Amino acid sequence: MTRNIANCPTLSTVSIFREVDVMSAPVSVQRRGLGFALTVLTVGVAVLASAPAALANPATSAPRTLSQPTASQPSAIQPAANQLTATPVPTISGVPQAGRRLTAVPGTWKPAPVALSYRWKVNGVVVSGATASTFTPSNTQVGKRVTVTVTGTKAGYQTVSKTSALTKPVAPATIAVGTNPRELVVTANGRWAYVANAGARTVSVIDATIGTVVATIPLGGDPRALAVSTNQKQVFVSTCSDEKIYALNIATNTVAYSFKTGACGDLVATLDGKSLYIGGSPSLFDITVATIATRSIAEPIFTGAPVGELTPSADRKKVYLSNGDDYGVLIIDTAAPQGPLRQFNTSHPPIASAPSPDGTTVYASLGRDLITGPSNAVEVIDTATNRVRASIAINAPSALTVSPDGTKLFVLSTENNTIVTISAATNRVLSRVPVGRTPTSLAVTPDGSKVGITNYDDNTVSVLRVF
């Protein structure tokens, strides 16, 4: 029986011919039996040849949906996140000082609301856990600078971070004392610090273990200088308005006695515990000597020049005198105070001096020469050769002292209200740390761990951890 493919209900004659035309394979549709099979085979080959490559490996291909791009259709580009319209640079309010709170001021971020987070850094190092809008520096961060980074986030917008400018170096913690503190001393056991308050006519007693004033001792005159007795039982105070010596009892923090000296100036207690050297006299060219046992005045020490600052050696066997008129530092032997005075020369008038613990070096803060002007330097003098080994640049240096182990020199700069720490081995500046206004004196604790500085115009004492 003859069967015409046109009567086959399962194939479309039109579609088959279109595929055959594409393949350019002339196939007779009038053939019987085998001809029909060849036609179907030919059409199948054409379909496979024209299918996408993905169809050739159906095991790794997922069904295409209308939302998926085809091979000839590029992927749709995702829209970029919106930009925040206001991302101000934050600022930091507050005084950078150990124990005092700093606050981040982020400014106004837009479009509101924008969620803000905070990250504090000290000298560029992230502070663990410091993620609030406030931060309080500690004693370990004194001398370092602080920044805060504020990060703004908002759904649908790009995240932005902005960092503040560096603060000034973190200043040491302070202790409030009396008006116009001028000098302080520390007892040999490091327990007590005494502060002479010139404007209040008092002495503040600080418990150094807790950093708190525990007593205030009134005096009859304005205190100028302090010295701890050799036996560590008394603190002597020289006062200027009434020109007296007051002896304070360390056990009771009361005035034990006082006596008239007619002099006012720096104060040194001799090693034998018998005498007090007072850096001033009616003649101006003498060091007044007071005898403690009799509370009387002994023979003065003639210097030949107006007496400046007095500084004892570590063993109290010598006293160093800054002699501005003669451009030198004089050394007095306490065992023979009336003997010839040895002098070390400086290039400018010395304001203050301090010996190294071993006595091989004298450091001198230099002042202004009438012709050449200020030196802005500390000179390092070799006591064996009387030669200047080095000159250390410091603006307006004043009081200075050496650490008990001799490794560090501390110098106050009155112009910058800073304390400068210097390596004694290299004469290089290690740090410059801000203190209060008009620093006048400093003292190192016997263990060398802390330095106290009197801030005359702030009525405070700064306490710096040595680092």
C-alpha positions as CSV (number, residue, x, y, z in Angstrom):
1,M,0.0,0.0,0.0
2,T,1.4,3.3,-0.9
3,R,1.7,5.7,2.2
4,N,2.1,9.5,1.6
5,I,4.1,11.3,4.3
6,A,1.7,14.2,4.0
7,N,-0.9,12.0,5.7
8,C,1.4,11.3,8.7
9,P,-0.1,12.9,11.7
10,T,3.2,13.2,13.8
11,L,5.4,15.4,11.5
12,S,4.8,18.7,9.9
13,T,5.7,18.7,6.3
14,V,6.5,22.4,6.3
15,S,8.9,22.2,9.2
16,I,10.8,19.2,7.8
17,F,11.3,20.9,4.5
18,R,12.6,24.0,6.1
19,E,15.3,22.0,8.0
20,V,16.2,20.1,4.8
21,D,16.6,23.3,2.9
22,V,19.0,24.6,5.6
23,M,21.0,21.4,5.3
24,S,20.9,21.4,1.5
25,A,20.1,17.7,1.6
26,P,17.5,16.8,-1.2
27,V,15.4,13.9,0.1
28,S,12.5,12.6,-1.7
29,V,9.4,12.5,0.4
30,Q,7.7,10.0,-2.0
31,R,10.0,7.1,-1.2
32,R,8.5,4.2,0.7
33,G,9.7,2.5,4.0
34,L,13.4,3.2,4.1
35,G,12.9,6.6,2.6
36,F,10.7,7.7,5.5
37,A,13.4,6.6,8.0
38,L,16.1,8.5,6.1
39,T,14.0,11.6,6.1
40,V,13.5,11.5,9.9
41,L,17.2,10.9,10.4
42,T,18.2,13.7,8.2
43,V,15.9,16.1,10.1
44,G,17.4,15.0,13.5
45,V,20.9,15.7,12.3
46,A,19.9,19.1,11.2
47,V,18.3,19.9,14.6
48,L,21.4,18.8,16.5
49,A,23.7,20.7,14.3
50,S,21.9,24.0,14.8
51,A,21.4,23.6,18.6
52,P,23.4,25.7,21.2
53,A,26.5,24.1,22.5
54,A,24.9,23.7,25.9
55,L,22.4,21.2,24.4
56,A,25.3,19.0,23.4
57,N,26.1,18.4,27.1
58,P,22.7,18.2,28.8
59,A,24.3,16.7,32.0
60,T,25.9,20.1,33.0
61,S,23.3,22.4,31.7
62,A,20.4,23.9,33.7
63,P,17.1,24.6,32.0
64,R,16.9,28.1,30.7
65,T,14.2,30.4,32.1
66,L,13.1,33.7,30.8
67,S,15.1,35.5,33.4
68,Q,18.4,33.9,32.4
69,P,20.4,35.5,29.5
70,T,21.2,33.4,26.5
71,A,24.7,33.0,25.0
72,S,24.1,35.9,22.6
73,Q,22.5,38.1,25.3
74,P,24.9,40.0,27.7
75,S,24.3,39.8,31.5
76,A,22.3,42.7,33.0
77,I,24.5,45.3,34.8
78,Q,23.6,45.7,38.5
79,P,23.0,49.3,39.5
80,A,25.8,50.9,41.7
81,A,25.0,51.7,45.4
82,N,24.0,55.3,46.0
83,Q,26.6,57.8,47.4
84,L,26.1,59.5,50.8
85,T,25.7,63.2,50.1
86,A,27.6,64.4,53.3
87,T,30.5,62.5,54.9
88,P,32.3,65.1,57.1
89,V,35.8,64.5,58.6
90,P,35.4,64.0,62.3
91,T,37.1,66.1,65.0
92,I,38.1,65.3,68.6
93,S,37.0,67.5,71.5
94,G,38.7,67.6,74.9
95,V,42.3,67.8,76.2
96,P,44.5,64.9,75.2
97,Q,45.7,63.9,78.7
98,A,45.9,60.7,80.7
99,G,42.7,60.2,82.6
100,R,40.7,62.8,80.7
101,R,37.9,61.9,78.3
102,L,38.1,62.7,74.6
103,T,34.9,62.9,72.5
104,A,34.5,62.2,68.8
105,V,32.5,64.9,66.9
106,P,31.3,63.2,63.7
107,G,29.5,66.1,62.1
108,T,26.2,65.6,60.2
109,W,26.1,62.7,57.7
110,K,23.4,62.7,55.0
111,P,20.9,61.6,53.9
112,A,19.8,61.0,57.4
113,P,19.6,58.7,59.1
114,V,23.2,57.3,58.8
115,A,24.4,54.7,61.3
116,L,27.8,55.7,62.7
117,S,30.5,53.5,64.3
118,Y,33.8,54.5,65.9
119,R,37.4,53.2,66.0
120,W,40.1,54.9,68.1
121,K,43.8,54.6,67.4
122,V,46.9,55.7,69.3
123,N,50.0,56.4,67.2
124,G,48.2,54.6,64.3
125,V,47.6,51.4,66.3
126,V,44.0,50.3,66.9
127,V,43.0,50.4,70.6
128,S,41.3,47.1,71.5
129,G,37.7,47.7,72.5
130,A,37.7,51.4,71.9
131,T,34.6,51.6,69.7
132,A,32.5,54.1,71.6
133,S,32.2,57.8,70.7
134,T,34.4,58.7,73.7
135,F,37.9,57.5,74.7
136,T,40.1,58.1,77.7
137,P,43.8,57.8,77.2
138,S,45.8,56.0,79.9
139,N,49.3,56.7,81.4
140,T,50.8,54.2,79.0
141,Q,49.7,56.4,76.1
142,V,51.3,59.6,77.3
143,G,53.4,61.3,74.6
144,K,51.4,59.6,71.8
145,R,48.8,61.0,69.4
146,V,45.2,59.9,69.0
147,T,42.9,59.7,66.0
148,V,39.3,58.5,65.6
149,T,37.8,56.9,62.5
150,V,34.0,57.3,61.9
151,T,32.3,54.9,59.5
152,G,28.9,55.7,58.1
153,T,26.5,52.9,56.9
154,K,23.1,53.1,55.3
155,A,21.1,50.5,53.4
156,G,21.5,50.9,49.6
157,Y,24.4,53.3,50.0
158,Q,28.2,52.8,49.9
159,T,29.9,52.6,53.3
160,V,32.3,55.5,54.0
161,S,35.0,55.9,56.6
162,K,36.6,59.2,57.6
163,T,39.5,59.8,60.0
164,S,40.2,62.8,62.2
165,A,43.5,64.7,62.4
166,L,46.0,63.7,65.0
167,T,45.7,65.2,68.5
168,K,48.6,66.8,70.3
169,P,50.7,64.3,72.2
170,V,48.8,62.9,75.3
171,A,49.9,64.9,78.4
172,P,50.6,63.2,81.7
173,A,47.9,63.0,84.5
174,T,47.9,65.9,86.9
175,I,47.3,66.4,90.6
176,A,45.8,69.7,91.8
177,V,47.9,71.4,94.5
178,G,48.1,74.9,95.9
179,T,48.5,78.2,94.0
180,N,51.7,78.7,92.0
181,P,53.6,75.5,92.9
182,R,57.3,76.3,92.5
183,E,59.2,73.2,93.6
184,L,58.8,69.6,94.7
185,V,60.9,66.9,96.4
186,V,60.4,63.2,96.8
187,T,61.4,61.2,99.9
188,A,64.0,58.5,99.5
189,N,61.5,55.7,99.9
190,G,59.4,57.2,97.1
191,R,56.3,57.4,99.3
192,W,55.8,61.1,99.8
193,A,56.2,64.1,97.5
194,Y,56.2,67.7,99.0
195,V,55.2,70.7,96.8
196,A,56.0,74.3,97.7
197,N,53.0,76.5,96.8
198,A,54.4,80.0,96.5
199,G,51.1,81.8,95.9
200,A,49.3,80.0,98.7
201,R,52.0,80.0,101.4
202,T,51.5,76.3,101.9
203,V,53.2,72.9,101.2
204,S,51.1,70.2,99.7
205,V,51.8,66.6,100.7
206,I,51.2,64.0,98.1
207,D,50.9,60.3,98.7
208,A,52.9,59.1,95.7
209,T,51.4,55.6,95.8
210,I,47.9,56.9,95.1
211,G,48.6,60.2,93.5
212,T,46.5,62.2,95.9
213,V,47.1,65.2,98.2
214,V,46.7,64.0,101.7
215,A,47.8,67.1,103.7
216,T,48.3,70.8,103.3
217,I,50.7,72.6,105.6
218,P,50.4,76.4,106.1
219,L,53.5,78.5,106.5
220,G,54.1,82.1,107.5
221,G,55.8,83.0,104.2
222,D,55.9,82.1,100.5
223,P,58.0,79.0,100.0
224,R,60.8,79.1,97.5
225,A,62.6,75.7,97.8
226,L,62.6,72.3,99.6
227,A,65.1,69.8,100.8
228,V,64.6,66.4,102.6
229,S,66.8,65.9,105.6
230,T,69.5,63.2,105.5
231,N,67.7,61.0,108.0
232,Q,64.4,61.4,106.0
233,K,62.5,62.6,109.1
234,Q,62.1,66.3,108.1
235,V,61.5,68.4,105.0
236,F,63.1,71.9,105.1
237,V,61.4,74.8,103.4
238,S,63.0,78.2,102.6
239,T,60.6,81.1,102.4
240,C,61.2,84.5,100.8
241,S,58.7,86.9,102.3
242,D,59.8,86.2,105.9
243,E,63.3,84.8,105.1
244,K,62.9,81.7,107.3
245,I,63.6,78.0,107.3
246,Y,60.6,75.9,108.3
247,A,61.2,72.3,109.4
248,L,58.2,70.0,108.6
249,N,57.8,66.7,110.5
250,I,57.2,63.9,107.9
251,A,55.5,61.7,110.4
252,T,52.8,64.2,111.3
253,N,53.0,66.7,108.4
254,T,53.2,69.6,110.8
255,V,55.7,72.4,111.3
256,A,58.2,71.3,113.9
257,Y,60.1,74.6,114.2
258,S,61.3,77.6,112.2
259,F,64.1,80.1,112.4
260,K,65.2,83.3,110.7
261,T,68.0,83.2,108.1
262,G,67.9,86.5,106.3
263,A,68.3,84.6,103.0
264,C,66.0,83.2,100.3
265,G,66.9,80.8,97.5
266,D,67.6,77.2,96.6
267,L,68.1,74.7,99.4
268,V,70.5,71.8,99.9
269,A,70.8,69.6,103.0
270,T,74.4,68.3,103.4
271,L,75.2,64.6,103.7
272,D,76.3,64.9,107.4
273,G,72.9,66.2,108.3
274,K,74.4,69.3,110.0
275,S,74.0,72.1,107.5
276,L,71.7,73.7,105.0
277,Y,73.0,75.6,102.0
278,I,70.7,78.5,101.0
279,G,71.2,79.9,97.6
280,G,71.2,83.6,98.5
281,S,72.5,86.1,101.0
282,P,72.2,89.8,101.6
283,S,75.5,90.3,99.8
284,L,74.3,88.3,96.7
285,F,77.8,86.8,96.3
286,D,77.6,84.2,99.1
287,I,75.8,81.0,99.9
288,T,74.2,81.3,103.3
289,V,74.9,78.3,105.6
290,A,72.5,77.4,108.4
291,T,73.4,75.1,111.2
292,I,70.5,72.8,111.9
293,A,71.2,71.7,115.4
294,T,71.5,75.3,116.7
295,R,69.2,76.9,114.2
296,S,71.7,79.6,113.6
297,I,73.7,81.0,110.7
298,A,77.3,79.8,110.1
299,E,80.1,81.3,108.0
300,P,78.8,81.8,104.4
301,I,80.5,80.4,101.3
302,F,81.9,83.1,99.1
303,T,81.2,82.5,95.4
304,G,82.4,85.8,93.8
305,A,79.3,86.0,91.6
306,P,75.5,86.2,92.1
307,V,74.3,82.8,93.3
308,G,71.9,80.9,90.9
309,E,70.4,77.4,91.3
310,L,72.0,74.9,93.6
311,T,71.9,71.2,92.8
312,P,73.3,68.4,95.0
313,S,75.2,65.4,93.7
314,A,73.6,62.0,94.1
315,D,75.7,61.3,97.1
316,R,75.3,64.9,98.5
317,K,79.1,65.2,98.7
318,K,79.1,68.1,96.2
319,V,76.9,71.0,95.3
320,Y,76.7,72.4,91.8
321,L,76.1,76.1,91.4
322,S,75.0,77.8,88.2
323,N,77.1,81.0,87.8
324,G,75.4,83.0,85.1
325,D,77.8,86.1,85.4
326,D,80.9,84.0,84.9
327,Y,79.5,81.6,82.3
328,G,80.2,78.5,84.3
329,V,79.1,75.8,86.8
330,L,80.9,75.9,90.2
331,I,81.4,72.8,92.3
332,I,81.4,73.1,96.1
333,D,82.9,70.2,98.1
334,T,80.7,69.9,101.2
335,A,83.6,68.4,103.2
336,A,85.6,71.6,102.6
337,P,83.1,74.3,101.6
338,Q,85.6,77.1,102.1
339,G,88.2,75.6,99.8
340,P,88.8,76.7,96.2
341,L,85.8,76.2,93.9
342,R,86.2,74.3,90.7
343,Q,84.5,75.8,87.7
344,F,83.3,74.2,84.4
345,N,82.9,76.7,81.5
346,T,79.8,77.1,79.4
347,S,79.2,79.1,76.1
348,H,76.1,81.0,77.5
349,P,75.0,81.9,81.1
350,P,73.8,78.7,82.8
351,I,70.3,78.7,84.2
352,A,70.5,75.3,85.9
353,S,72.8,72.4,86.1
354,A,72.6,68.7,87.0
355,P,75.4,66.1,87.4
356,S,75.3,62.5,86.3
357,P,75.2,60.0,89.2
358,D,78.8,59.1,88.7
359,G,80.0,62.7,88.5
360,T,81.7,62.4,85.1
361,T,79.3,64.7,83.4
362,V,77.5,68.0,84.1
363,Y,74.5,69.0,82.1
364,A,73.8,72.8,81.9
365,S,70.7,74.6,80.7
366,L,71.9,77.7,79.0
367,G,70.1,81.1,78.9
368,R,70.5,84.3,76.9
369,D,73.8,86.1,76.1
370,L,73.5,89.8,75.8
371,I,75.3,89.8,72.4
372,T,74.5,86.5,70.8
373,G,71.1,86.0,72.2
374,P,69.5,82.8,73.5
375,S,71.4,79.5,73.2
376,N,68.3,77.2,73.1
377,A,70.6,74.4,74.2
378,V,71.8,72.1,76.9
379,E,75.5,71.6,77.0
380,V,77.1,68.3,78.0
381,I,80.3,68.9,79.9
382,D,83.1,66.3,80.6
383,T,84.2,67.0,84.1
384,A,87.6,65.3,83.6
385,T,88.6,67.6,80.7
386,N,86.3,70.6,81.2
387,R,85.3,70.3,77.6
388,V,81.8,70.4,76.1
389,R,81.1,67.0,74.6
390,A,77.8,67.8,73.0
391,S,75.1,70.5,72.7
392,I,71.5,69.4,72.7
393,A,69.0,71.7,71.0
394,I,66.0,72.6,73.3
395,N,63.9,75.7,73.1
396,A,64.3,77.8,76.3
397,P,65.6,75.0,78.6
398,S,65.3,75.5,82.3
399,A,65.2,73.0,85.2
400,L,66.8,69.6,84.5
401,T,67.6,66.4,86.3
402,V,69.1,63.0,85.6
403,S,67.5,59.6,86.3
404,P,68.9,57.6,89.2
405,D,70.5,55.1,86.9
406,G,72.1,57.8,84.7
407,T,70.5,56.7,81.5
408,K,68.1,59.6,80.9
409,L,68.2,63.3,81.2
410,F,64.9,65.3,81.7
411,V,64.7,68.9,80.8
412,L,61.9,71.4,81.1
413,S,61.2,73.7,78.1
414,T,59.4,76.8,79.5
415,E,58.7,78.2,76.0
416,N,56.9,75.1,74.8
417,N,55.6,73.9,78.2
418,T,57.1,70.5,77.6
419,I,59.4,68.0,79.3
420,V,62.1,66.7,77.0
421,T,63.6,63.2,77.6
422,I,67.1,62.6,76.3
423,S,69.3,59.5,76.1
424,A,72.4,60.0,78.1
425,A,74.3,57.5,76.0
426,T,73.6,59.2,72.6
427,N,72.5,62.7,73.7
428,R,69.5,62.3,71.4
429,V,66.0,63.5,72.2
430,L,63.7,60.5,72.9
431,S,60.4,62.3,73.5
432,R,58.8,65.7,74.0
433,V,55.7,65.5,76.2
434,P,53.4,68.5,76.9
435,V,52.9,69.4,80.6
436,G,51.1,72.3,82.2
437,R,51.6,76.0,81.8
438,T,54.9,77.4,83.0
439,P,56.7,74.3,84.4
440,T,59.2,75.3,87.0
441,S,60.8,72.3,88.6
442,L,60.9,68.5,88.4
443,A,61.9,65.5,90.4
444,V,62.4,61.8,89.6
445,T,61.2,59.1,92.0
446,P,64.1,57.0,93.5
447,D,63.2,54.0,91.5
448,G,63.3,56.1,88.3
449,S,59.8,55.1,87.2
450,K,58.1,58.5,87.4
451,V,58.9,62.2,87.0
452,G,56.9,64.9,88.8
453,I,56.7,68.4,87.3
454,T,55.3,71.6,89.0
455,N,53.1,73.7,86.7
456,Y,53.2,77.2,88.1
457,D,50.3,78.7,86.2
458,D,48.0,75.7,86.3
459,N,48.3,75.0,90.1
460,T,49.0,71.3,89.3
461,V,51.7,68.7,89.4
462,S,52.1,66.6,86.3
463,V,53.1,62.9,86.8
464,L,54.9,61.4,83.9
465,R,55.6,57.7,83.6
466,V,59.2,57.2,82.4
467,F,59.3,55.3,79.1
